[in-house]
Amino acid sequence: MDELFIGSAICEVTSGGEIVLPRAFHDAARLRSPEGRLFIALHEESRCLVVYDRSVVSQQMWDNDHRRTALIGSNLEAHYTRLRRTFGFVEQVTLAPDGMMLLGPLMRERGRIGGNALIVATGHQFEIWDLDFVLARGPSDLITLATLHLKIQLANEENHGHALPSAQSHRRVRRDRQPGLPVQPVPALRPRHDPVDGAARLG
């Protein structure tokens, strides 16, 4: 499979477990699985979830069979524990046309995913991390990544805030106009913006 998941993003997770993938992740998922079938599982080592398609499942099965052959004649309990974790602790989901994916209660609870998630591509699959956990106790590289995403979001919101009052002012002028009455145009005033606490903390 040539198409890879690349990049990262912060996404909101609704109370019902719905998460809308960024366009790049959505496009890659559709190219890897045209029917939109994906699998959500626990990460082997880290406190996060992993999302992948059927090609990764096939590779996992081959890897496990190869390990079992190497373990013949020894204790196979570790092998079967790995099988249960690989194929038992998994949920199948269907990606919606708008990129929405549902995290079921089991996986969301096991991954301890709250209201915001950091998603990170790892090639053939991508990880879903709870954002609060990453910022508090996550790996240093993910803390840096999440902080940068939050700074960009704050900057975009601030820029959007500058433009929004002007657009609202224009709509209000159009509503206030009455037939036959002249309207004197008034230049829009630049709104005052106080510092955002979040921006101060991340700066």
Secondary structure, DSSP 4 states (H G I P E B T S, - for coil): ----B--EEEEEB-TT-EEEPPHHHHHHHHHH-TT-EEEEEE-SSSSSEEEE-HHHHHHHHHHHHHHHHHHTTS--HHHHHHHIIIIISEEEEE--TTSEEE--HHHHHHHT--SEEEEEE-BSSEEEEEHHHHHHHS-HHHHHHHHHHHHHHHHHHHHHHHHHHHHHHHHHHHHH--TT------PPPPPP-PPPHHHHHH-
